[in-house]
Amino acid sequence: MAHHQKSRPRRTRSLGPLPDDLYDHLRPPVRRKGRPAKKKQSEWTVTDDWPDEVPITEAEIEVFEAWFGDLFDELFSTRH
């Protein structure tokens, strides 16, 4: 037979009072101090170092067919 024991109340730490506005996530984010990032896209260099043919395994094809098969059928169907 199980021994019944009276449970003790847990001690919880108070994190302080709640904020007045619980919807503060709707406020715009606080601006960071410092210099903003450069936005001159014309100076960017894009490098494509992928091979001309990217190897794909049979397992990867099966995953795409399982998840997107219906979409592929709709997109590539010759019947409209």
PDB file of N, CA, C and O in Angstrom:
ATOM      1  N   MET A   1       0.840  -1.168   0.000  1.00  0.00           N
ATOM      2  CA  MET A   1       0.000   0.000   0.000  1.00  0.00           C
ATOM      3  C   MET A   1       0.893   1.242   0.000  1.00  0.00           C
ATOM      4  O   MET A   1       1.895   1.301   0.714  1.00  0.00           O
ATOM      5  N   ALA A   2       0.520   2.218  -0.800  1.00  0.00           N
ATOM      6  CA  ALA A   2       1.330   3.424  -0.938  1.00  0.00           C
ATOM      7  C   ALA A   2       1.170   4.323   0.275  1.00  0.00           C
ATOM      8  O   ALA A   2       0.089   4.442   0.850  1.00  0.00           O
ATOM      9  N   HIS A   3       2.260   4.941   0.640  1.00  0.00           N
ATOM     10  CA  HIS A   3       2.261   5.874   1.764  1.00  0.00           C
ATOM     11  C   HIS A   3       1.879   7.255   1.236  1.00  0.00           C
ATOM     12  O   HIS A   3       2.544   7.787   0.346  1.00  0.00           O
ATOM     13  N   HIS A   4       0.833   7.825   1.770  1.00  0.00           N
ATOM     14  CA  HIS A   4       0.380   9.144   1.334  1.00  0.00           C
ATOM     15  C   HIS A   4       1.171  10.217   2.066  1.00  0.00           C
ATOM     16  O   HIS A   4       1.306  10.193   3.289  1.00  0.00           O
ATOM     17  N   GLN A   5       1.682  11.143   1.299  1.00  0.00           N
ATOM     18  CA  GLN A   5       2.474  12.216   1.878  1.00  0.00           C
ATOM     19  C   GLN A   5       1.890  13.544   1.421  1.00  0.00           C
ATOM     20  O   GLN A   5       1.578  13.729   0.245  1.00  0.00           O
ATOM     21  N   LYS A   6       1.752  14.445   2.346  1.00  0.00           N
ATOM     22  CA  LYS A   6       1.206  15.752   2.018  1.00  0.00           C
ATOM     23  C   LYS A   6       2.251  16.526   1.217  1.00  0.00           C
ATOM     24  O   LYS A   6       3.411  16.613   1.620  1.00  0.00           O
ATOM     25  N   SER A   7       1.836  17.086   0.084  1.00  0.00           N
ATOM     26  CA  SER A   7       2.790  17.820  -0.746  1.00  0.00           C
ATOM     27  C   SER A   7       3.078  19.186  -0.143  1.00  0.00           C
ATOM     28  O   SER A   7       2.205  19.842   0.425  1.00  0.00           O
ATOM     29  N   ARG A   8       4.325  19.586  -0.286  1.00  0.00           N
ATOM     30  CA  ARG A   8       4.732  20.895   0.210  1.00  0.00           C
ATOM     31  C   ARG A   8       4.551  21.927  -0.897  1.00  0.00           C
ATOM     32  O   ARG A   8       4.742  21.613  -2.071  1.00  0.00           O
ATOM     33  N   PRO A   9       4.188  23.139  -0.539  1.00  0.00           N
ATOM     34  CA  PRO A   9       4.071  24.170  -1.580  1.00  0.00           C
ATOM     35  C   PRO A   9       5.451  24.471  -2.166  1.00  0.00           C
ATOM     36  O   PRO A   9       6.451  24.510  -1.449  1.00  0.00           O
ATOM     37  N   ARG A  10       5.481  24.679  -3.460  1.00  0.00           N
ATOM     38  CA  ARG A  10       6.737  24.988  -4.134  1.00  0.00           C
ATOM     39  C   ARG A  10       7.107  26.444  -3.915  1.00  0.00           C
ATOM     40  O   ARG A  10       6.250  27.324  -3.841  1.00  0.00           O
ATOM     41  N   ARG A  11       8.392  26.665  -3.816  1.00  0.00           N
ATOM     42  CA  ARG A  11       8.873  28.038  -3.725  1.00  0.00           C
ATOM     43  C   ARG A  11       9.135  28.526  -5.140  1.00  0.00           C
ATOM     44  O   ARG A  11       9.928  27.935  -5.874  1.00  0.00           O
ATOM     45  N   THR A  12       8.479  29.584  -5.509  1.00  0.00           N
ATOM     46  CA  THR A  12       8.676  30.144  -6.844  1.00  0.00           C
ATOM     47  C   THR A  12       9.286  31.524  -6.716  1.00  0.00           C
ATOM     48  O   THR A  12       8.986  32.282  -5.794  1.00  0.00           O
ATOM     49  N   ARG A  13      10.146  31.826  -7.664  1.00  0.00           N
ATOM     50  CA  ARG A  13      10.769  33.145  -7.695  1.00  0.00           C
ATOM     51  C   ARG A  13       9.884  34.098  -8.465  1.00  0.00           C
ATOM     52  O   ARG A  13       9.351  33.750  -9.519  1.00  0.00           O
ATOM     53  N   SER A  14       9.730  35.273  -7.951  1.00  0.00           N
ATOM     54  CA  SER A  14       8.976  36.294  -8.657  1.00  0.00           C
ATOM     55  C   SER A  14       9.898  36.985  -9.652  1.00  0.00           C
ATOM     56  O   SER A  14      11.008  37.384  -9.301  1.00  0.00           O
ATOM     57  N   LEU A  15       9.449  37.122 -10.868  1.00  0.00           N
ATOM     58  CA  LEU A  15      10.227  37.805 -11.887  1.00  0.00           C
ATOM     59  C   LEU A  15       9.914  39.294 -11.921  1.00  0.00           C
ATOM     60  O   LEU A  15      10.346  40.008 -12.826  1.00  0.00           O
ATOM     61  N   GLY A  16       9.179  39.744 -10.952  1.00  0.00           N
ATOM     62  CA  GLY A  16       8.834  41.154 -10.891  1.00  0.00           C
ATOM     63  C   GLY A  16       7.444  41.386 -11.449  1.00  0.00           C
ATOM     64  O   GLY A  16       6.788  40.454 -11.914  1.00  0.00           O
ATOM     65  N   PRO A  17       7.002  42.621 -11.403  1.00  0.00           N
ATOM     66  CA  PRO A  17       5.654  42.924 -11.900  1.00  0.00           C
ATOM     67  C   PRO A  17       5.587  42.788 -13.420  1.00  0.00           C
ATOM     68  O   PRO A  17       6.581  42.968 -14.124  1.00  0.00           O
ATOM     69  N   LEU A  18       4.400  42.469 -13.900  1.00  0.00           N
ATOM     70  CA  LEU A  18       4.193  42.370 -15.341  1.00  0.00           C
ATOM     71  C   LEU A  18       4.226  43.763 -15.960  1.00  0.00           C
ATOM     72  O   LEU A  18       3.881  44.743 -15.299  1.00  0.00           O
ATOM     73  N   PRO A  19       4.637  43.860 -17.217  1.00  0.00           N
ATOM     74  CA  PRO A  19       4.624  45.176 -17.868  1.00  0.00           C
ATOM     75  C   PRO A  19       3.192  45.660 -18.067  1.00  0.00           C
ATOM     76  O   PRO A  19       2.260  44.860 -18.141  1.00  0.00           O
ATOM     77  N   ASP A  20       3.031  46.972 -18.152  1.00  0.00           N
ATOM     78  CA  ASP A  20       1.702  47.540 -18.351  1.00  0.00           C
ATOM     79  C   ASP A  20       1.120  47.124 -19.694  1.00  0.00           C
ATOM     80  O   ASP A  20      -0.085  46.905 -19.815  1.00  0.00           O
ATOM     81  N   ASP A  21       1.978  47.017 -20.697  1.00  0.00           N
ATOM     82  CA  ASP A  21       1.527  46.698 -22.049  1.00  0.00           C
ATOM     83  C   ASP A  21       2.005  45.298 -22.411  1.00  0.00           C
ATOM     84  O   ASP A  21       3.181  45.104 -22.720  1.00  0.00           O
ATOM     85  N   LEU A  22       1.110  44.332 -22.375  1.00  0.00           N
ATOM     86  CA  LEU A  22       1.479  42.960 -22.718  1.00  0.00           C
ATOM     87  C   LEU A  22       1.618  42.770 -24.220  1.00  0.00           C
ATOM     88  O   LEU A  22       2.061  41.712 -24.667  1.00  0.00           O
ATOM     89  N   TYR A  23       1.253  43.762 -24.996  1.00  0.00           N
ATOM     90  CA  TYR A  23       1.346  43.679 -26.451  1.00  0.00           C
ATOM     91  C   TYR A  23       2.530  44.496 -26.957  1.00  0.00           C
ATOM     92  O   TYR A  23       2.458  45.107 -28.023  1.00  0.00           O
ATOM     93  N   ASP A  24       3.616  44.505 -26.195  1.00  0.00           N
ATOM     94  CA  ASP A  24       4.758  45.320 -26.593  1.00  0.00           C
ATOM     95  C   ASP A  24       5.464  44.774 -27.821  1.00  0.00           C
ATOM     96  O   ASP A  24       6.340  45.439 -28.374  1.00  0.00           O
ATOM     97  N   HIS A  25       5.100  43.575 -28.260  1.00  0.00           N
ATOM     98  CA  HIS A  25       5.695  43.042 -29.488  1.00  0.00           C
ATOM     99  C   HIS A  25       5.206  43.812 -30.715  1.00  0.00           C
ATOM    100  O   HIS A  25       5.768  43.659 -31.800  1.00  0.00           O
ATOM    101  N   LEU A  26       4.185  44.624 -30.561  1.00  0.00           N
ATOM    102  CA  LEU A  26       3.671  45.417 -31.674  1.00  0.00           C
ATOM    103  C   LEU A  26       4.449  46.713 -31.855  1.00  0.00           C
ATOM    104  O   LEU A  26       4.293  47.401 -32.863  1.00  0.00           O
ATOM    105  N   ARG A  27       5.282  47.042 -30.883  1.00  0.00           N
ATOM    106  CA  ARG A  27       6.082  48.256 -31.000  1.00  0.00           C
ATOM    107  C   ARG A  27       7.216  48.027 -31.991  1.00  0.00           C
ATOM    108  O   ARG A  27       7.696  46.903 -32.136  1.00  0.00           O
ATOM    109  N   PRO A  28       7.643  49.075 -32.668  1.00  0.00           N
ATOM    110  CA  PRO A  28       8.778  48.902 -33.586  1.00  0.00           C
ATOM    111  C   PRO A  28      10.035  48.555 -32.796  1.00  0.00           C
ATOM    112  O   PRO A  28      10.182  48.981 -31.651  1.00  0.00           O
ATOM    113  N   PRO A  29      10.940  47.790 -33.393  1.00  0.00           N
ATOM    114  CA  PRO A  29      12.155  47.410 -32.673  1.00  0.00           C
ATOM    115  C   PRO A  29      13.018  48.629 -32.364  1.00  0.00           C
ATOM    116  O   PRO A  29      13.008  49.624 -33.090  1.00  0.00           O
ATOM    117  N   VAL A  30      13.749  48.525 -31.289  1.00  0.00           N
ATOM    118  CA  VAL A  30      14.649  49.602 -30.890  1.00  0.00           C
ATOM    119  C   VAL A  30      15.816  49.635 -31.868  1.00  0.00           C
ATOM    120  O   VAL A  30      16.394  48.597 -32.191  1.00  0.00           O
ATOM    121  N   ARG A  31      16.157  50.829 -32.336  1.00  0.00           N
ATOM    122  CA  ARG A  31      17.259  50.961 -33.293  1.00  0.00           C
ATOM    123  C   ARG A  31      18.578  50.705 -32.596  1.00  0.00           C
ATOM    124  O   ARG A  31      18.800  51.146 -31.469  1.00  0.00           O
ATOM    125  N   ARG A  32      19.437  49.995 -33.275  1.00  0.00           N
ATOM    126  CA  ARG A  32      20.759  49.716 -32.734  1.00  0.00           C
ATOM    127  C   ARG A  32      21.650  50.937 -32.887  1.00  0.00           C
ATOM    128  O   ARG A  32      21.514  51.719 -33.828  1.00  0.00           O
ATOM    129  N   LYS A  33      22.555  51.076 -31.946  1.00  0.00           N
ATOM    130  CA  LYS A  33      23.517  52.166 -32.033  1.00  0.00           C
ATOM    131  C   LYS A  33      24.620  51.747 -32.988  1.00  0.00           C
ATOM    132  O   LYS A  33      24.889  50.558 -33.165  1.00  0.00           O
ATOM    133  N   GLY A  34      25.236  52.710 -33.585  1.00  0.00           N
ATOM    134  CA  GLY A  34      26.346  52.419 -34.474  1.00  0.00           C
ATOM    135  C   GLY A  34      26.007  52.742 -35.914  1.00  0.00           C
ATOM    136  O   GLY A  34      24.909  53.201 -36.229  1.00  0.00           O
ATOM    137  N   ARG A  35      26.955  52.495 -36.760  1.00  0.00           N
ATOM    138  CA  ARG A  35      26.818  52.810 -38.171  1.00  0.00           C
ATOM    139  C   ARG A  35      25.989  51.730 -38.869  1.00  0.00           C
ATOM    140  O   ARG A  35      26.209  50.542 -38.635  1.00  0.00           O
ATOM    141  N   PRO A  36      25.040  52.124 -39.721  1.00  0.00           N
ATOM    142  CA  PRO A  36      24.259  51.121 -40.449  1.00  0.00           C
ATOM    143  C   PRO A  36      25.121  50.417 -41.494  1.00  0.00           C
ATOM    144  O   PRO A  36      26.159  50.929 -41.914  1.00  0.00           O
ATOM    145  N   ALA A  37      24.675  49.249 -41.898  1.00  0.00           N
ATOM    146  CA  ALA A  37      25.412  48.475 -42.900  1.00  0.00           C
ATOM    147  C   ALA A  37      25.389  49.186 -44.243  1.00  0.00           C
ATOM    148  O   ALA A  37      24.449  49.914 -44.562  1.00  0.00           O
ATOM    149  N   LYS A  38      26.433  48.964 -45.020  1.00  0.00           N
ATOM    150  CA  LYS A  38      26.494  49.551 -46.357  1.00  0.00           C
ATOM    151  C   LYS A  38      25.430  48.902 -47.235  1.00  0.00           C
ATOM    152  O   LYS A  38      25.193  47.698 -47.146  1.00  0.00           O
ATOM    153  N   LYS A  39      24.795  49.702 -48.078  1.00  0.00           N
ATOM    154  CA  LYS A  39      23.731  49.182 -48.922  1.00  0.00           C
ATOM    155  C   LYS A  39      24.028  49.367 -50.398  1.00  0.00           C
ATOM    156  O   LYS A  39      23.111  49.324 -51.218  1.00  0.00           O
ATOM    157  N   LYS A  40      25.282  49.572 -50.753  1.00  0.00           N
ATOM    158  CA  LYS A  40      25.638  49.729 -52.160  1.00  0.00           C
ATOM    159  C   LYS A  40      25.757  48.347 -52.793  1.00  0.00           C
ATOM    160  O   LYS A  40      26.808  47.709 -52.728  1.00  0.00           O
ATOM    161  N   GLN A  41      24.671  47.899 -53.404  1.00  0.00           N
ATOM    162  CA  GLN A  41      24.658  46.568 -53.997  1.00  0.00           C
ATOM    163  C   GLN A  41      25.525  46.487 -55.244  1.00  0.00           C
ATOM    164  O   GLN A  41      25.950  45.397 -55.628  1.00  0.00           O
ATOM    165  N   SER A  42      25.793  47.614 -55.879  1.00  0.00           N
ATOM    166  CA  SER A  42      26.590  47.592 -57.100  1.00  0.00           C
ATOM    167  C   SER A  42      28.025  47.146 -56.829  1.00  0.00           C
ATOM    168  O   SER A  42      28.728  46.730 -57.749  1.00  0.00           O
ATOM    169  N   GLU A  43      28.455  47.229 -55.590  1.00  0.00           N
ATOM    170  CA  GLU A  43      29.809  46.828 -55.247  1.00  0.00           C
ATOM    171  C   GLU A  43      29.899  45.368 -54.812  1.00  0.00           C
ATOM    172  O   GLU A  43      30.990  44.874 -54.530  1.00  0.00           O
ATOM    173  N   TRP A  44      28.769  44.677 -54.755  1.00  0.00           N
ATOM    174  CA  TRP A  44      28.780  43.286 -54.338  1.00  0.00           C
ATOM    175  C   TRP A  44      29.354  42.414 -55.439  1.00  0.00           C
ATOM    176  O   TRP A  44      29.190  42.700 -56.625  1.00  0.00           O
ATOM    177  N   THR A  45      30.020  41.362 -55.039  1.00  0.00           N
ATOM    178  CA  THR A  45      30.527  40.385 -55.989  1.00  0.00           C
ATOM    179  C   THR A  45      29.816  39.064 -55.738  1.00  0.00           C
ATOM    180  O   THR A  45      29.832  38.546 -54.622  1.00  0.00           O
ATOM    181  N   VAL A  46      29.201  38.530 -56.763  1.00  0.00           N
ATOM    182  CA  VAL A  46      28.512  37.249 -56.659  1.00  0.00           C
ATOM    183  C   VAL A  46      29.384  36.199 -57.321  1.00  0.00           C
ATOM    184  O   VAL A  46      29.786  36.349 -58.475  1.00  0.00           O
ATOM    185  N   THR A  47      29.674  35.141 -56.590  1.00  0.00           N
ATOM    186  CA  THR A  47      30.515  34.076 -57.112  1.00  0.00           C
ATOM    187  C   THR A  47      29.703  32.797 -57.179  1.00  0.00           C
ATOM    188  O   THR A  47      29.111  32.376 -56.185  1.00  0.00           O
ATOM    189  N   ASP A  48      29.675  32.189 -58.332  1.00  0.00           N
ATOM    190  CA  ASP A  48      28.982  30.915 -58.518  1.00  0.00           C
ATOM    191  C   ASP A  48      30.041  29.837 -58.685  1.00  0.00           C
ATOM    192  O   ASP A  48      30.661  29.713 -59.742  1.00  0.00           O
ATOM    193  N   ASP A  49      30.237  29.065 -57.633  1.00  0.00           N
ATOM    194  CA  ASP A  49      31.236  28.012 -57.718  1.00  0.00           C
ATOM    195  C   ASP A  49      30.605  26.621 -57.744  1.00  0.00           C
ATOM    196  O   ASP A  49      31.268  25.624 -57.456  1.00  0.00           O
ATOM    197  N   TRP A  50      29.307  26.563 -58.095  1.00  0.00           N
ATOM    198  CA  TRP A  50      28.639  25.274 -58.216  1.00  0.00           C
ATOM    199  C   TRP A  50      29.083  24.621 -59.520  1.00  0.00           C
ATOM    200  O   TRP A  50      29.372  25.316 -60.494  1.00  0.00           O
ATOM    201  N   PRO A  51      29.140  23.299 -59.545  1.00  0.00           N
ATOM    202  CA  PRO A  51      29.473  22.628 -60.805  1.00  0.00           C
ATOM    203  C   PRO A  51      28.320  22.779 -61.797  1.00  0.00           C
ATOM    204  O   PRO A  51      27.194  23.084 -61.404  1.00  0.00           O
ATOM    205  N   ASP A  52      28.602  22.565 -63.078  1.00  0.00           N
ATOM    206  CA  ASP A  52      27.550  22.670 -64.095  1.00  0.00           C
ATOM    207  C   ASP A  52      26.437  21.665 -63.836  1.00  0.00           C
ATOM    208  O   ASP A  52      25.260  21.978 -64.017  1.00  0.00           O
ATOM    209  N   GLU A  53      26.799  20.478 -63.421  1.00  0.00           N
ATOM    210  CA  GLU A  53      25.810  19.453 -63.079  1.00  0.00           C
ATOM    211  C   GLU A  53      25.957  19.118 -61.601  1.00  0.00           C
ATOM    212  O   GLU A  53      27.028  18.717 -61.146  1.00  0.00           O
ATOM    213  N   VAL A  54      24.866  19.289 -60.857  1.00  0.00           N
ATOM    214  CA  VAL A  54      24.883  19.006 -59.425  1.00  0.00           C
ATOM    215  C   VAL A  54      24.352  17.590 -59.221  1.00  0.00           C
ATOM    216  O   VAL A  54      23.226  17.296 -59.624  1.00  0.00           O
ATOM    217  N   PRO A  55      25.132  16.712 -58.607  1.00  0.00           N
ATOM    218  CA  PRO A  55      24.673  15.336 -58.419  1.00  0.00           C
ATOM    219  C   PRO A  55      23.519  15.268 -57.421  1.00  0.00           C
ATOM    220  O   PRO A  55      23.540  15.926 -56.380  1.00  0.00           O
ATOM    221  N   ILE A  56      22.517  14.462 -57.757  1.00  0.00           N
ATOM    222  CA  ILE A  56      21.348  14.269 -56.902  1.00  0.00           C
ATOM    223  C   ILE A  56      21.147  12.775 -56.732  1.00  0.00           C
ATOM    224  O   ILE A  56      21.184  12.025 -57.707  1.00  0.00           O
ATOM    225  N   THR A  57      20.935  12.341 -55.504  1.00  0.00           N
ATOM    226  CA  THR A  57      20.749  10.913 -55.244  1.00  0.00           C
ATOM    227  C   THR A  57      19.301  10.511 -55.495  1.00  0.00           C
ATOM    228  O   THR A  57      18.404  11.352 -55.535  1.00  0.00           O
ATOM    229  N   GLU A  58      19.099   9.239 -55.658  1.00  0.00           N
ATOM    230  CA  GLU A  58      17.750   8.698 -55.852  1.00  0.00           C
ATOM    231  C   GLU A  58      16.884   8.981 -54.622  1.00  0.00           C
ATOM    232  O   GLU A  58      15.691   9.256 -54.752  1.00  0.00           O
ATOM    233  N   ALA A  59      17.474   8.914 -53.443  1.00  0.00           N
ATOM    234  CA  ALA A  59      16.729   9.184 -52.206  1.00  0.00           C
ATOM    235  C   ALA A  59      16.222  10.627 -52.170  1.00  0.00           C
ATOM    236  O   ALA A  59      15.108  10.882 -51.713  1.00  0.00           O
ATOM    237  N   GLU A  60      17.030  11.563 -52.648  1.00  0.00           N
ATOM    238  CA  GLU A  60      16.603  12.966 -52.683  1.00  0.00           C
ATOM    239  C   GLU A  60      15.435  13.154 -53.642  1.00  0.00           C
ATOM    240  O   GLU A  60      14.510  13.913 -53.351  1.00  0.00           O
ATOM    241  N   ILE A  61      15.470  12.476 -54.769  1.00  0.00           N
ATOM    242  CA  ILE A  61      14.365  12.551 -55.733  1.00  0.00           C
ATOM    243  C   ILE A  61      13.092  11.998 -55.108  1.00  0.00           C
ATOM    244  O   ILE A  61      12.016  12.574 -55.273  1.00  0.00           O
ATOM    245  N   GLU A  62      13.208  10.883 -54.393  1.00  0.00           N
ATOM    246  CA  GLU A  62      12.039  10.272 -53.751  1.00  0.00           C
ATOM    247  C   GLU A  62      11.431  11.196 -52.703  1.00  0.00           C
ATOM    248  O   GLU A  62      10.208  11.253 -52.568  1.00  0.00           O
ATOM    249  N   VAL A  63      12.255  11.912 -51.967  1.00  0.00           N
ATOM    250  CA  VAL A  63      11.740  12.853 -50.964  1.00  0.00           C
ATOM    251  C   VAL A  63      10.947  13.963 -51.639  1.00  0.00           C
ATOM    252  O   VAL A  63       9.852  14.303 -51.191  1.00  0.00           O
ATOM    253  N   PHE A  64      11.488  14.528 -52.710  1.00  0.00           N
ATOM    254  CA  PHE A  64      10.774  15.595 -53.418  1.00  0.00           C
ATOM    255  C   PHE A  64       9.481  15.079 -54.034  1.00  0.00           C
ATOM    256  O   PHE A  64       8.466  15.775 -54.009  1.00  0.00           O
ATOM    257  N   GLU A  65       9.503  13.879 -54.583  1.00  0.00           N
ATOM    258  CA  GLU A  65       8.281  13.323 -55.163  1.00  0.00           C
ATOM    259  C   GLU A  65       7.240  13.055 -54.093  1.00  0.00           C
ATOM    260  O   GLU A  65       6.048  13.251 -54.328  1.00  0.00           O
ATOM    261  N   ALA A  66       7.669  12.610 -52.921  1.00  0.00           N
ATOM    262  CA  ALA A  66       6.721  12.334 -51.839  1.00  0.00           C
ATOM    263  C   ALA A  66       6.059  13.616 -51.343  1.00  0.00           C
ATOM    264  O   ALA A  66       4.853  13.634 -51.094  1.00  0.00           O
ATOM    265  N   TRP A  67       6.833  14.682 -51.200  1.00  0.00           N
ATOM    266  CA  TRP A  67       6.299  15.920 -50.646  1.00  0.00           C
ATOM    267  C   TRP A  67       5.641  16.810 -51.698  1.00  0.00           C
ATOM    268  O   TRP A  67       4.646  17.474 -51.408  1.00  0.00           O
ATOM    269  N   PHE A  68       6.176  16.830 -52.898  1.00  0.00           N
ATOM    270  CA  PHE A  68       5.699  17.771 -53.908  1.00  0.00           C
ATOM    271  C   PHE A  68       5.129  17.086 -55.145  1.00  0.00           C
ATOM    272  O   PHE A  68       4.930  17.738 -56.170  1.00  0.00           O
ATOM    273  N   GLY A  69       4.865  15.794 -55.068  1.00  0.00           N
ATOM    274  CA  GLY A  69       4.382  15.050 -56.225  1.00  0.00           C
ATOM    275  C   GLY A  69       3.119  15.633 -56.832  1.00  0.00           C
ATOM    276  O   GLY A  69       3.034  15.781 -58.051  1.00  0.00           O
ATOM    277  N   ASP A  70       2.135  15.967 -56.004  1.00  0.00           N
ATOM    278  CA  ASP A  70       0.878  16.531 -56.516  1.00  0.00           C
ATOM    279  C   ASP A  70       1.123  17.870 -57.212  1.00  0.00           C
ATOM    280  O   ASP A  70       0.535  18.146 -58.258  1.00  0.00           O
ATOM    281  N   LEU A  71       1.970  18.680 -56.645  1.00  0.00           N
ATOM    282  CA  LEU A  71       2.292  19.971 -57.246  1.00  0.00           C
ATOM    283  C   LEU A  71       3.014  19.782 -58.576  1.00  0.00           C
ATOM    284  O   LEU A  71       2.705  20.460 -59.556  1.00  0.00           O
ATOM    285  N   PHE A  72       3.982  18.854 -58.611  1.00  0.00           N
ATOM    286  CA  PHE A  72       4.694  18.578 -59.860  1.00  0.00           C
ATOM    287  C   PHE A  72       3.735  18.092 -60.940  1.00  0.00           C
ATOM    288  O   PHE A  72       3.830  18.507 -62.095  1.00  0.00           O
ATOM    289  N   ASP A  73       2.810  17.210 -60.560  1.00  0.00           N
ATOM    290  CA  ASP A  73       1.834  16.714 -61.533  1.00  0.00           C
ATOM    291  C   ASP A  73       1.003  17.859 -62.101  1.00  0.00           C
ATOM    292  O   ASP A  73       0.738  17.905 -63.302  1.00  0.00           O
ATOM    293  N   GLU A  74       0.597  18.772 -61.241  1.00  0.00           N
ATOM    294  CA  GLU A  74      -0.214  19.903 -61.686  1.00  0.00           C
ATOM    295  C   GLU A  74       0.595  20.851 -62.571  1.00  0.00           C
ATOM    296  O   GLU A  74       0.095  21.325 -63.591  1.00  0.00           O
ATOM    297  N   LEU A  75       1.824  21.123 -62.190  1.00  0.00           N
ATOM    298  CA  LEU A  75       2.651  22.063 -62.948  1.00  0.00           C
ATOM    299  C   LEU A  75       3.075  21.524 -64.306  1.00  0.00           C
ATOM    300  O   LEU A  75       3.072  22.253 -65.298  1.00  0.00           O
ATOM    301  N   PHE A  76       3.440  20.252 -64.350  1.00  0.00           N
ATOM    302  CA  PHE A  76       4.014  19.692 -65.569  1.00  0.00           C
ATOM    303  C   PHE A  76       3.036  18.849 -66.375  1.00  0.00           C
ATOM    304  O   PHE A  76       3.436  18.165 -67.318  1.00  0.00           O
ATOM    305  N   SER A  77       1.773  18.891 -66.016  1.00  0.00           N
ATOM    306  CA  SER A  77       0.762  18.128 -66.742  1.00  0.00           C
ATOM    307  C   SER A  77       0.526  18.744 -68.117  1.00  0.00           C
ATOM    308  O   SER A  77       0.504  19.966 -68.264  1.00  0.00           O
ATOM    309  N   THR A  78       0.351  17.899 -69.108  1.00  0.00           N
ATOM    310  CA  THR A  78       0.052  18.400 -70.457  1.00  0.00           C
ATOM    311  C   THR A  78      -1.439  18.631 -70.628  1.00  0.00           C
ATOM    312  O   THR A  78      -1.858  19.276 -71.590  1.00  0.00           O
ATOM    313  N   ARG A  79      -2.245  18.114 -69.710  1.00  0.00           N
ATOM    314  CA  ARG A  79      -3.701  18.338 -69.765  1.00  0.00           C
ATOM    315  C   ARG A  79      -4.052  19.593 -68.980  1.00  0.00           C
ATOM    316  O   ARG A  79      -3.695  19.713 -67.808  1.00  0.00           O
ATOM    317  N   HIS A  80      -4.745  20.521 -69.615  1.00  0.00           N
ATOM    318  CA  HIS A  80      -5.132  21.759 -68.920  1.00  0.00           C
ATOM    319  C   HIS A  80      -6.605  21.937 -68.940  1.00  0.00           C
ATOM    320  O   HIS A  80      -7.115  22.922 -68.405  1.00  0.00           O
TER     321      HIS A  80
END
